[in-house]
Amino acid sequence: MRSGRVAVAAVLATLVLSLAPGAYASTLTVQLDPSTQVAKLTSASTTHLTLDYPANSTLSSLLEGYNSSSSLSGSFNSTSQGLRDFRGQLRDGAGENVSVTNMTVAYSYTARANSTALSVEKQTDITAWVSGAFKVSNGTVTADLGWRSFYVSGALNLDLEGHQVDVNLAGSAITQSVLGRGAGPDMLAGMFAGGGLWTRPTLNFSSLNSPLSTWARSYDPLTNTTTFSKTVAGNSTFSASSSSGGNAYSLTMTADPSASISTKGYAQATDNSLVFSKVPFYLSPLLLAAVVAAVAIAAAAAVYFARRPKQGATTTDLNPEPAR
Protein backbone atom coordinates (compact mmCIF):
# COMPACT_ATOMS: atom_id res chain seq x y z
CA MET A 1 0.00 0.00 0.00
CA ARG A 2 2.87 2.37 0.83
CA SER A 3 4.49 1.79 -2.59
CA GLY A 4 1.15 2.57 -4.21
CA ARG A 5 0.96 5.86 -2.27
CA VAL A 6 4.48 6.77 -3.38
CA ALA A 7 3.54 6.08 -6.98
CA VAL A 8 0.43 8.23 -6.65
CA ALA A 9 2.38 11.05 -5.03
CA ALA A 10 4.63 11.17 -8.07
CA VAL A 11 1.70 11.73 -10.40
CA LEU A 12 1.18 15.15 -11.98
CA ALA A 13 -2.44 15.21 -13.11
CA THR A 14 -3.51 17.64 -15.79
CA LEU A 15 -7.16 18.25 -16.58
CA VAL A 16 -8.01 20.17 -19.68
CA LEU A 17 -11.63 21.34 -20.02
CA SER A 18 -12.29 23.12 -23.19
CA LEU A 19 -15.52 25.05 -23.57
CA ALA A 20 -16.36 26.54 -26.93
CA PRO A 21 -13.43 25.56 -29.15
CA GLY A 22 -14.51 28.09 -31.77
CA ALA A 23 -14.27 31.86 -31.77
CA TYR A 24 -16.05 32.15 -28.43
CA ALA A 25 -13.83 29.63 -26.64
CA SER A 26 -13.66 29.36 -22.88
CA THR A 27 -11.10 26.93 -21.51
CA LEU A 28 -10.37 25.63 -18.04
CA THR A 29 -7.14 23.83 -17.13
CA VAL A 30 -6.51 22.25 -13.74
CA GLN A 31 -3.12 20.77 -12.82
CA LEU A 32 -3.36 18.41 -9.87
CA ASP A 33 -0.27 17.45 -7.86
CA PRO A 34 -1.04 14.86 -5.16
CA SER A 35 2.48 15.24 -3.73
CA THR A 36 1.77 18.86 -2.70
CA GLN A 37 -2.04 18.48 -2.58
CA VAL A 38 -2.42 21.79 -4.41
CA ALA A 39 -4.27 22.33 -7.69
CA LYS A 40 -3.41 25.06 -10.15
CA LEU A 41 -6.53 26.34 -11.90
CA THR A 42 -6.19 28.35 -15.11
CA SER A 43 -9.27 29.62 -16.94
CA ALA A 44 -9.58 31.72 -20.07
CA SER A 45 -13.13 32.96 -20.55
CA THR A 46 -13.78 34.59 -23.91
CA THR A 47 -17.14 36.24 -24.65
CA HIS A 48 -18.31 37.82 -27.89
CA LEU A 49 -21.14 40.38 -27.73
CA THR A 50 -22.83 42.19 -30.60
CA LEU A 51 -25.07 45.27 -30.31
CA ASP A 52 -27.16 46.09 -33.38
CA TYR A 53 -28.74 49.53 -33.84
CA PRO A 54 -30.31 51.54 -36.69
CA ALA A 55 -28.02 53.64 -38.88
CA ASN A 56 -30.05 56.79 -38.16
CA SER A 57 -30.02 56.36 -34.37
CA THR A 58 -28.27 58.38 -31.72
CA LEU A 59 -26.14 55.36 -30.85
CA SER A 60 -24.99 55.13 -34.45
CA SER A 61 -23.79 58.73 -34.38
CA LEU A 62 -22.01 58.11 -31.05
CA LEU A 63 -20.36 54.80 -31.94
CA GLU A 64 -19.70 54.80 -35.69
CA GLY A 65 -16.00 54.38 -36.34
CA TYR A 66 -15.30 53.65 -32.67
CA ASN A 67 -12.27 51.43 -32.00
CA SER A 68 -11.01 50.74 -28.50
CA SER A 69 -9.09 48.13 -26.52
CA SER A 70 -7.78 47.66 -23.00
CA SER A 71 -5.64 45.17 -21.10
CA LEU A 72 -5.31 45.16 -17.29
CA SER A 73 -4.04 42.66 -14.71
CA GLY A 74 -3.62 42.15 -10.99
CA SER A 75 -2.56 39.69 -8.28
CA PHE A 76 -4.56 38.82 -5.17
CA ASN A 77 -3.87 36.98 -1.92
CA SER A 78 -6.13 35.38 0.64
CA THR A 79 -6.92 38.73 2.30
CA SER A 80 -8.30 40.29 -0.92
CA GLN A 81 -12.07 40.67 -1.21
CA GLY A 82 -12.01 39.65 -4.86
CA LEU A 83 -10.26 36.38 -4.05
CA ARG A 84 -12.71 35.69 -1.23
CA ASP A 85 -15.63 36.25 -3.62
CA PHE A 86 -14.10 33.88 -6.17
CA ARG A 87 -13.40 31.27 -3.50
CA GLY A 88 -17.04 31.40 -2.43
CA GLN A 89 -18.15 30.56 -5.97
CA LEU A 90 -15.86 27.49 -6.05
CA ARG A 91 -17.22 26.26 -2.74
CA ASP A 92 -20.73 26.13 -4.16
CA GLY A 93 -19.68 23.00 -6.04
CA ALA A 94 -17.36 21.47 -3.43
CA GLY A 95 -16.78 21.05 0.27
CA GLU A 96 -15.90 23.75 2.76
CA ASN A 97 -12.29 22.55 2.79
CA VAL A 98 -11.68 23.86 -0.74
CA SER A 99 -9.82 27.15 -0.57
CA VAL A 100 -7.99 29.57 -2.87
CA THR A 101 -4.66 30.86 -1.60
CA ASN A 102 -3.52 33.13 -4.44
CA MET A 103 -4.96 34.37 -7.71
CA THR A 104 -3.85 36.40 -10.73
CA VAL A 105 -6.30 37.96 -13.18
CA ALA A 106 -5.81 39.43 -16.64
CA TYR A 107 -8.73 41.29 -18.24
CA SER A 108 -8.90 42.59 -21.81
CA TYR A 109 -11.42 43.69 -24.41
CA THR A 110 -11.50 44.87 -28.00
CA ALA A 111 -14.42 46.97 -29.28
CA ARG A 112 -15.16 48.01 -32.86
CA ALA A 113 -18.22 49.77 -34.25
CA ASN A 114 -19.64 50.84 -37.59
CA SER A 115 -22.87 52.63 -38.45
CA THR A 116 -25.11 49.68 -37.48
CA ALA A 117 -23.28 47.45 -35.00
CA LEU A 118 -20.85 47.36 -32.08
CA SER A 119 -18.75 44.21 -31.67
CA VAL A 120 -17.03 43.50 -28.34
CA GLU A 121 -14.71 40.58 -27.59
CA LYS A 122 -13.90 40.32 -23.91
CA GLN A 123 -11.53 37.90 -22.18
CA THR A 124 -10.86 37.21 -18.51
CA ASP A 125 -7.92 34.95 -17.63
CA ILE A 126 -7.73 33.64 -14.08
CA THR A 127 -4.95 31.60 -12.50
CA ALA A 128 -5.66 30.40 -8.97
CA TRP A 129 -4.04 27.95 -6.56
CA VAL A 130 -6.63 25.70 -4.92
CA SER A 131 -6.03 23.67 -1.78
CA GLY A 132 -8.23 21.28 0.16
CA ALA A 133 -9.37 19.29 -2.87
CA PHE A 134 -7.34 16.20 -1.97
CA LYS A 135 -8.18 13.55 0.57
CA VAL A 136 -6.18 10.51 1.69
CA SER A 137 -8.12 7.66 3.27
CA ASN A 138 -6.72 4.18 3.94
CA GLY A 139 -3.86 4.87 1.56
CA THR A 140 -6.14 5.95 -1.31
CA VAL A 141 -5.78 9.45 -2.74
CA THR A 142 -8.85 11.16 -4.19
CA ALA A 143 -9.36 14.63 -5.67
CA ASP A 144 -12.70 16.42 -5.33
CA LEU A 145 -13.48 18.18 -8.63
CA GLY A 146 -17.02 19.29 -7.92
CA TRP A 147 -15.81 22.86 -8.31
CA ARG A 148 -14.77 22.36 -11.96
CA SER A 149 -18.25 23.50 -13.09
CA PHE A 150 -18.10 26.80 -11.19
CA TYR A 151 -19.67 30.01 -12.38
CA VAL A 152 -19.52 33.48 -10.87
CA SER A 153 -23.15 34.50 -10.46
CA GLY A 154 -22.70 38.22 -9.84
CA ALA A 155 -20.20 40.97 -10.40
CA LEU A 156 -16.57 40.14 -9.64
CA ASN A 157 -15.11 43.57 -8.93
CA LEU A 158 -11.31 43.64 -8.88
CA ASP A 159 -8.66 46.32 -8.55
CA LEU A 160 -6.62 45.98 -11.74
CA GLU A 161 -3.77 48.45 -12.01
CA GLY A 162 -5.71 51.05 -10.03
CA HIS A 163 -8.98 50.54 -11.94
CA GLN A 164 -12.09 48.96 -10.40
CA VAL A 165 -13.29 46.47 -13.01
CA ASP A 166 -16.10 43.92 -13.03
CA VAL A 167 -14.50 41.06 -14.96
CA ASN A 168 -17.65 38.91 -15.12
CA LEU A 169 -21.05 40.30 -16.16
CA ALA A 170 -21.93 40.80 -19.82
CA GLY A 171 -23.45 44.23 -19.20
CA SER A 172 -20.26 45.44 -17.54
CA ALA A 173 -18.23 44.33 -20.56
CA ILE A 174 -20.46 46.41 -22.84
CA THR A 175 -20.40 49.60 -20.76
CA GLN A 176 -16.68 49.36 -19.99
CA SER A 177 -15.90 49.00 -23.68
CA VAL A 178 -17.66 52.30 -24.57
CA LEU A 179 -16.73 54.42 -21.55
CA GLY A 180 -15.92 57.95 -22.63
CA ARG A 181 -18.16 57.70 -25.69
CA GLY A 182 -20.61 60.39 -24.63
CA ALA A 183 -23.97 59.19 -23.41
CA GLY A 184 -23.47 55.74 -24.98
CA PRO A 185 -22.99 53.78 -21.72
CA ASP A 186 -26.01 55.39 -20.06
CA MET A 187 -28.20 54.76 -23.10
CA LEU A 188 -27.22 51.08 -23.22
CA ALA A 189 -27.81 50.62 -19.51
CA GLY A 190 -31.20 52.29 -19.82
CA MET A 191 -32.26 49.97 -22.63
CA PHE A 192 -30.88 46.61 -21.42
CA ALA A 193 -30.04 46.75 -17.70
CA GLY A 194 -33.47 45.41 -16.75
CA GLY A 195 -32.98 42.21 -18.79
CA GLY A 196 -31.35 38.90 -17.92
CA LEU A 197 -28.65 39.14 -20.56
CA TRP A 198 -27.22 42.28 -18.97
CA THR A 199 -26.46 40.33 -15.77
CA ARG A 200 -25.47 37.03 -17.43
CA PRO A 201 -22.10 35.75 -16.16
CA THR A 202 -19.24 35.25 -18.59
CA LEU A 203 -17.19 33.23 -16.07
CA ASN A 204 -19.49 30.26 -16.53
CA PHE A 205 -18.47 26.60 -16.66
CA SER A 206 -21.81 25.24 -15.44
CA SER A 207 -22.21 23.02 -18.52
CA LEU A 208 -19.55 20.75 -16.98
CA ASN A 209 -21.78 19.78 -14.06
CA SER A 210 -22.56 16.19 -15.08
CA PRO A 211 -20.71 13.65 -12.87
CA LEU A 212 -17.24 12.70 -14.09
CA SER A 213 -18.31 9.08 -13.72
CA THR A 214 -20.66 9.60 -16.69
CA TRP A 215 -17.90 10.89 -18.98
CA ALA A 216 -16.13 8.62 -21.48
CA ARG A 217 -12.81 7.33 -20.11
CA SER A 218 -9.67 5.83 -21.64
CA TYR A 219 -6.10 5.18 -20.50
CA ASP A 220 -2.97 5.38 -22.68
CA PRO A 221 -0.09 3.38 -21.13
CA LEU A 222 2.45 4.90 -23.51
CA THR A 223 1.89 8.41 -22.10
CA ASN A 224 0.49 7.30 -18.73
CA THR A 225 -2.55 9.48 -19.35
CA THR A 226 -6.19 8.95 -18.37
CA THR A 227 -8.68 10.83 -20.52
CA PHE A 228 -12.25 11.81 -19.71
CA SER A 229 -14.28 13.40 -22.49
CA LYS A 230 -17.65 15.08 -22.79
CA THR A 231 -19.25 17.04 -25.62
CA VAL A 232 -22.38 19.13 -25.35
CA ALA A 233 -23.65 19.43 -28.89
CA GLY A 234 -24.99 22.69 -30.19
CA ASN A 235 -24.48 26.40 -30.04
CA SER A 236 -26.17 28.68 -27.50
CA THR A 237 -27.08 32.27 -28.29
CA PHE A 238 -28.56 34.61 -25.69
CA SER A 239 -30.28 37.75 -26.89
CA ALA A 240 -32.18 40.77 -25.67
CA SER A 241 -34.06 43.50 -27.52
CA SER A 242 -35.20 47.04 -26.81
CA SER A 243 -36.95 49.88 -28.58
CA SER A 244 -36.52 53.62 -28.15
CA GLY A 245 -37.86 56.51 -30.20
CA GLY A 246 -39.34 54.12 -32.73
CA ASN A 247 -35.98 52.35 -33.28
CA ALA A 248 -35.21 48.70 -32.49
CA TYR A 249 -32.01 47.55 -30.79
CA SER A 250 -30.70 44.04 -30.08
CA LEU A 251 -27.88 42.60 -27.99
CA THR A 252 -26.55 39.04 -28.45
CA MET A 253 -24.03 36.82 -26.66
CA THR A 254 -22.84 33.47 -28.06
CA ALA A 255 -21.45 30.36 -26.35
CA ASP A 256 -20.49 26.87 -27.60
CA PRO A 257 -20.36 24.35 -24.71
CA SER A 258 -18.04 21.40 -25.35
CA ALA A 259 -15.47 19.93 -22.98
CA SER A 260 -12.73 17.32 -22.54
CA ILE A 261 -10.54 16.30 -19.61
CA SER A 262 -7.16 14.54 -19.68
CA THR A 263 -5.35 13.41 -16.54
CA LYS A 264 -1.72 12.43 -16.21
CA GLY A 265 -1.51 9.17 -14.30
CA TYR A 266 -3.94 6.31 -13.74
CA ALA A 267 -7.24 7.59 -12.36
CA GLN A 268 -10.86 6.55 -12.27
CA ALA A 269 -13.93 8.68 -11.63
CA THR A 270 -16.44 8.28 -8.84
CA ASP A 271 -19.21 10.83 -9.17
CA ASN A 272 -17.32 14.17 -9.10
CA SER A 273 -14.01 12.84 -7.78
CA LEU A 274 -10.92 11.27 -9.29
CA VAL A 275 -9.45 8.25 -7.53
CA PHE A 276 -5.72 7.73 -8.10
CA SER A 277 -4.20 4.26 -7.94
CA LYS A 278 -1.20 2.26 -9.09
CA VAL A 279 -1.23 1.35 -12.76
CA PRO A 280 -2.44 -2.27 -13.18
CA PHE A 281 0.40 -4.63 -14.11
CA TYR A 282 -1.08 -5.49 -17.48
CA LEU A 283 -1.12 -1.75 -18.36
CA SER A 284 2.29 -0.95 -16.92
CA PRO A 285 4.52 1.10 -19.26
CA LEU A 286 7.49 -1.04 -18.11
CA LEU A 287 5.68 -4.20 -19.13
CA LEU A 288 4.71 -2.64 -22.45
CA ALA A 289 8.31 -1.57 -23.05
CA ALA A 290 9.53 -5.09 -22.27
CA VAL A 291 7.00 -6.58 -24.70
CA VAL A 292 8.01 -4.13 -27.43
CA ALA A 293 11.71 -4.91 -26.80
CA ALA A 294 11.05 -8.65 -26.93
CA VAL A 295 9.15 -8.32 -30.20
CA ALA A 296 11.96 -6.21 -31.66
CA ILE A 297 14.61 -8.75 -30.63
CA ALA A 298 12.56 -11.61 -32.04
CA ALA A 299 12.10 -9.76 -35.34
CA ALA A 300 15.83 -9.00 -35.57
CA ALA A 301 16.68 -12.64 -34.85
CA ALA A 302 14.25 -13.82 -37.51
CA VAL A 303 15.85 -11.53 -40.09
CA TYR A 304 19.35 -12.70 -39.10
CA PHE A 305 18.57 -16.37 -39.40
CA ALA A 306 16.69 -15.84 -42.65
CA ARG A 307 19.75 -14.22 -44.23
CA ARG A 308 22.37 -16.60 -42.75
CA PRO A 309 23.68 -19.25 -45.25
CA LYS A 310 22.53 -22.77 -44.51
CA GLN A 311 25.14 -25.23 -43.21
CA GLY A 312 26.75 -27.35 -45.99
CA ALA A 313 25.74 -24.99 -48.77
CA THR A 314 28.44 -24.12 -51.39
CA THR A 315 29.07 -20.89 -53.14
CA THR A 316 28.97 -20.93 -56.95
CA ASP A 317 32.30 -20.12 -58.53
CA LEU A 318 31.76 -17.05 -60.63
CA ASN A 319 34.87 -17.79 -62.83
CA PRO A 320 35.04 -21.56 -63.44
CA GLU A 321 37.98 -23.00 -65.46
CA PRO A 322 37.07 -24.01 -69.02
CA ALA A 323 36.49 -27.73 -69.56
CA ARG A 324 39.37 -29.71 -71.19
N, C-alpha and C positions, 0 to 999 in steps of 0.2 A: 504493500500500500504506500510506503514511504517513497519507493522508487517511482510509483505512478504520480505522486504529488510533485516530485522533483521534475518529472517530465512535463507536467502541466504548467509548473511555474516557469518553465523555459519558453512557453508558447507566447508568441505575440499575435493576438487576434485582431484582424482588421475587418470591419464591417463597412461595406459600401452600399448606401441606399441612394438610389438615384431617382429622384422625382423629375418628371418632365424633361426627357432627354433632348427635346427640341429647343426652339428659341426661348422658351419660357422655363428653362430648366431650373429646378431646385434640387440640390444634392446634399446628402448628409453622410459624413464619414465618421465612424467611431473606431478608434484603435484601443483594443483592450489588452492590458498587460497584467496577467494574474500574479506575476512576481512582485509588482508594486501595488496591485489592487487599485490602480487608477486608470480611468478611461479618458482618452482625449477625444473630444467631440468637435468636429469641424462641419459647419453648415454654410452653404452658399445658397441664399434664397433670392431668385431672380423673378421679378414681376413686370409684366408689360401691360400698360394701361393706355387706352385710346379715348380721347374726348372729341366727339364730333359736334360741330356747330355750323349754323348757316353762314354763308359768305358775307351776307349783309348785316351780320349781328355786331353788337358791341364787342363781344369776345373776339370776333375775327379781327376787328381793328386793333385790339389790344395785343393779340398773340401772333398775328401774321408775321412770318420771318423770324420768330423768336427762336433762339438757339442757346441753350444753357447746360452746364454740367457742374458737378461738384463731387468731391471725394474727401471724406473725413474719417478719422479713426480714433480709437481710445483704448485704454487698458483699465481693468477694474479688478479689485480684490474683494475679499469676503465682507468688507465693511461698506461697500458701495451699494446704494439703493437699487441701482439698475441690475447689479448681479443678484441681489436678493429677490427682485421681481422675477428674473429669469429662472432662478432656482425654484421658486414657487411653482412655475409652470411645469418644470420637469417632474416635480413631486406629485403632480396630479396623476401621472401614469406610473408611479413607482412608490416604494416605501419611504417612510420618513428618514431613513438612513442615507438616502441619496442626497449628496450635497455638491455644490460647485465652489471650488476654492479660488480659481482665477478665471478671467475671461478677457478676450480682446475682441473688438468689434470694428469692422470697416464698413462704411456706408457710402454709397455712390449713386448718382442718377445722371441720366442724359435726357434732355427734353428738346424736342424740335416741333415747330408748328408751321403750318401754312395757312391759307385763307379759310380752310374748312375743318382742320383737325390738328389736335395736339397729341403727340406721341411721347410717352414717358417710359423709359426702362430704368427700373430701380433695383439695386442689389444690396443685400445686407449679408456680410460674411461674419460668422461668429465662430471663435475657437474658445472652447471651455474645457477645463479639467474637472472631471466628475469623479467623486469618491463615494464609497458606500454601496456600490453596485455589486460587489463581490461578496460571496459567502462561502465559507469552508465548513463542511459538516461531515464527520466520519471519513475524512480524507478526500471527500469529493468537492471540487471547486465548481461553483455555479456563478453565472453573471446575470443579474436582473436587467432586462432590456425593455421593460414596460414603458420607459420614458422615451424610447426611440420615436414614438408617434406624437411627440409633444407639439403643441401650438400655443402661441402667445395670444391670449384672447383680447387683450386691450392694448393701449398704448405702451410702448417700451421706450420711455424717455431717457436718453443718455447724454452725458456731457462729452461731446466729441470736439476736441481742439477748441474749447471755449464756447461751443455752440450747443444749445439744448435741442436735440433732434429726436423725434419719434421715429424709430427705425422699423416700425411694424405696420401700422394701419395704412390701407390703400388711400384714404382721403388725405392723410398727412403727406404721402408721397406726391400727390397732385399739387397741394397747396405749396409745399416746400419747393417744388420745381418751378413755380411761377412767381415766387416772392419777388417783390420789386417791380412787377409788371402792372402797375396801376391798381385798379380795382379788381383785377382778375381773380385773385385768391378769394376775396369776399364774395364775388359773384358766384364762384363755383361752390363755396360753402353754403351759400344761400339756396342754391338749386338742389344740391345733392346730400348735404349733411344729415338730412332727416331719413335717408335711406340706408338699407343694410349694407350696400356695397361700400359706402363711405367708411364704415367701421369694420370692414372685412380684414382679417389678419393676413399678412403676407408671409409671416414666419409660421407656416402651417404644414405639418407632416402627419396630419390626422389620418390620411388615407393608408398609413402603415399600421393601423391598429388591429388588424387580424392577427391571431396568435402565431408566433413563429412556428409552432408545431404543425400549422396547416400549410406552410410554405414548402415548395419543392426543395429537396435536399440531395446533394451529391458530395462525394469525397474523392479528391485526386491525390493518390499516394505519391506521385512524382513531385508535386509542389507542396504536399502536406497541407492542403487547403480544403476546407469544408465550405460548400456554397449553398445558400438559401436564396431562392428567387421567387418573386411575386410580380405580376403585371396586372394593373388595373386598366382595362381597355377603355379607350375613349378619350375625348377632349372636353374639358369643362370650361364654359364661358359664363361669367357673371356679368350682368348688365343692369343699368339703371337709366331712367329717362326723366326729362324735365321739360317744362315749357315756360317761356317768359316772353311777354310782349308779342305773342303770336308766333314765336320761333320755337323750334323743337331742338333739344339737346340730348345727347346720349353719352354714357360713360361705360366702357367695357373693360373687363379684366379676364385674362385667359390662363388656364392651368392645364397640365397634361400629367395625370398621376400614374407613373409606373415606377417600380422599385426592384432592386436586387441587393442581396447581401452576400458577401464572401468573408469567410473567417479562416485565418491562418491557424492550423492545428486541427485536431480531431474533436469535433463537438457535435452534440445532438441537442435538439430543441424540446423543451417541455413547457408548453403554454408560451409564456413570454420570456423564458429564461434559456440560456445556453448552458449545457452541462459538459464540462471538459473531462476527458478521460484519456488513458493511454491508447495509442493506436493499436488495434487488434493485430496479432502476429501476421495473419494472412494478408494484411494491408500495409505491413511495415515497409518503409522505403528501403531499409537494409536488406530485407528478404527479396524485394523486387530487384534491387541492384545485384544481389547474388544470382538470381535467376537469369537476369540479362547477361551477366558475365559468363555463367555456365553455358548459355545458348551460344554466345559468341565464341567461346573456346571450342565447343562441339562443332560449330560451323567451320572454324579455322582448321580443326583436325580433319574434318571430312574433305575439305579442299586439298589439304596436304596429302592425304592418302590417295585421293583420286588422281593426283598428278605424279605420284611416286612410281617409278618403273617397277613392274612386277619382277619377283625373283626368278632368275633363270632366263629372262628375256635377253636377246642379243640385239646389238645395234647394227643396222644395215650399213655396209661399207659403201660410202658414196663414190669411191674411185677403185672399183675392182680391177685386177689385172686381166688383160685379154686372154681368152682361152687359147691353148696351144694345140 
